[in-house]
């Protein structure tokens, strides 16, 4: 079983949020879809999703404020 870095996990979650389909995420990140499915069931996945979405929201809000 491969050991994946935190950076790769972040890449997978970010890519999943952007694309929404595990087969596409597998193609873009080279992480097997079975691994992605397992990761999606882990508590850290949802935490990363919330963190990423929150950061994106802050960036969007800042951009709207200055436009």
Secondary structure as UniProt FT lines:
FT   HELIX           6..19
FT   HELIX           22..29
FT   HELIX           33..40
FT   HELIX           43..66
//
